[in-house]
């Protein structure tokens, strides 16, 4: 009789433990997986829906002109399963053009960094995207460079962009930060 009471007690305890486990686990699974907020600042006076055009913030070296299309401050926080993480970033979209319509290099050496008004330098992430423009039928003489950075401090209103593209140094001054 004592043995059956112990077995019953342990069985009841095990069932109670499983119910509590499932109860708390279901709350964990029902969390919102992604929290995202994006602020975009187009750096030009044109209607962004018409075409991808450079802003008044440009620099030209020889036949190569580089301009800022837009800057994006994205707040992106992942809450998923047992992993969480802040994936927020500041992204620049730069338009690279050959003014003579000659082909641009497909894999040029590129390095980018930012400097704010206080002289603080912000390095870009090692990965960037260099996309032909337009992507469906590339012109060959126009590209979109997408560069990501860690989120900038809230007090930074504008930055200077230093870009080394295929051995040429470009400076884009006073790019607005969203």
C-alpha positions in Angstrom: 0.0 0.0 0.0 2.8 2.4 0.8 4.5 1.7 -2.5 1.4 2.5 -4.5 1.0 5.8 -2.6 4.6 6.7 -3.5 4.1 5.8 -7.1 0.8 7.8 -7.2 2.5 10.8 -5.6 5.5 10.7 -8.0 3.1 10.3 -11.0 1.0 13.3 -9.8 4.1 15.3 -9.3 5.4 14.5 -12.7 2.1 15.4 -14.3 2.0 18.7 -12.4 5.6 19.5 -13.5 4.8 18.7 -17.2 1.7 21.0 -17.0 3.7 23.8 -15.5 6.5 23.3 -18.1 4.0 23.4 -21.0 2.3 26.5 -19.5 5.5 28.5 -19.2 6.9 27.2 -22.5 3.7 28.3 -24.4 4.2 31.9 -23.1 7.8 31.8 -24.3 6.7 30.6 -27.8 3.9 33.2 -28.1 6.3 36.2 -27.8 6.5 38.6 -30.7 9.4 37.4 -32.8 10.6 40.7 -34.3 10.3 44.3 -33.2 11.3 46.7 -36.0 11.2 50.5 -36.6 12.8 52.1 -39.6 13.4 55.8 -40.2 14.6 56.8 -43.7 15.9 60.2 -44.9 16.1 60.7 -48.6 19.1 63.0 -49.2 17.6 64.6 -52.4 14.9 67.0 -53.5 13.4 64.6 -56.0 10.4 62.3 -55.6 12.0 59.0 -54.5 9.3 57.0 -56.3 10.4 58.3 -59.7 14.0 57.1 -59.9 17.1 56.5 -58.0 18.9 59.9 -58.2 21.9 61.2 -56.3 21.4 64.1 -53.9 23.2 67.4 -53.8 25.7 65.6 -51.6 28.1 64.3 -54.2 31.8 64.1 -54.9 33.5 63.6 -58.3 36.9 62.3 -59.1 37.6 62.0 -62.8 34.7 60.4 -64.5 33.3 58.8 -61.3 30.6 60.6 -59.3 29.3 59.3 -56.0 26.2 60.7 -54.3 24.1 59.8 -51.3 20.6 58.5 -52.2 19.3 57.9 -48.6 20.3 57.1 -45.1 18.3 54.7 -42.9 18.3 54.2 -39.2 16.8 50.8 -38.4 15.9 49.6 -35.0 15.5 45.9 -35.2 15.3 43.6 -32.2 14.9 39.9 -32.5 13.0 37.9 -29.8 12.9 34.3 -30.9 12.9 31.1 -29.0 15.9 31.2 -26.6 17.9 33.7 -28.6 17.5 37.5 -28.5 19.6 40.2 -30.1 19.8 43.8 -31.1 20.3 43.9 -34.9 19.8 47.7 -35.2 22.0 49.6 -37.8 22.6 52.8 -39.7 22.6 52.2 -43.4 23.8 54.4 -46.3 22.7 54.0 -49.9 25.3 55.5 -52.2 24.9 55.9 -56.0 28.1 55.4 -58.0 28.1 56.6 -61.6 30.5 56.9 -64.5 29.6 60.2 -66.1 30.8 59.1 -69.6 28.7 56.0 -69.4 31.7 53.6 -69.4 31.6 50.4 -67.4 32.3 50.4 -63.7 34.5 47.7 -62.2 32.4 44.8 -60.9 34.5 44.1 -57.8 36.4 47.3 -56.8 38.2 47.7 -53.6 35.9 49.6 -51.2 36.3 51.0 -47.7 34.0 53.4 -45.9 34.0 55.2 -42.6 32.1 58.0 -41.1 33.1 61.0 -39.0 30.7 63.1 -36.9 31.0 66.8 -35.9 33.0 65.9 -32.8 35.6 63.9 -34.8 34.5 60.5 -33.7 35.1 57.8 -36.4 32.6 55.0 -37.1 33.8 52.0 -39.1 31.5 50.2 -41.5 30.6 46.5 -41.1 32.9 44.3 -43.1 30.1 43.2 -45.4 28.6 45.6 -47.9 26.4 45.2 -51.0 27.4 46.6 -54.4 24.4 46.2 -56.7 24.2 47.0 -60.4 21.5 49.5 -61.4 18.9 48.6 -62.3 19.1 45.1 -61.1 17.0 43.5 -63.8 18.9 45.0 -66.8 22.1 46.6 -65.4 23.4 49.7 -67.2 27.0 48.8 -66.2 27.9 52.5 -65.6 25.7 52.9 -62.5 25.8 51.0 -59.2 24.2 51.2 -55.7 26.5 50.7 -52.7 24.8 49.7 -49.5 26.9 50.1 -46.4 25.9 49.3 -42.8 27.2 50.7 -39.6 26.5 50.2 -35.9 23.7 52.5 -34.7 25.0 56.0 -34.3 24.5 57.9 -31.0 21.3 59.9 -30.7 23.1 63.3 -30.6 24.7 62.8 -34.0 22.7 64.9 -36.6 25.0 64.6 -39.6 28.2 62.8 -40.6 30.9 63.1 -43.2 31.3 59.9 -45.3 34.9 59.0 -46.4 34.8 56.4 -49.2 37.8 54.8 -50.9 36.4 53.4 -54.2 38.8 51.6 -56.5 41.8 53.6 -55.2 40.0 57.0 -55.4 39.1 58.9 -52.2 35.7 60.5 -52.0 34.3 62.8 -49.3 30.6 63.3 -48.9 29.9 66.1 -46.3 27.0 66.7 -44.0 24.9 63.5 -44.6 21.8 63.8 -42.5 21.3 61.0 -39.9 17.6 60.1 -39.2 
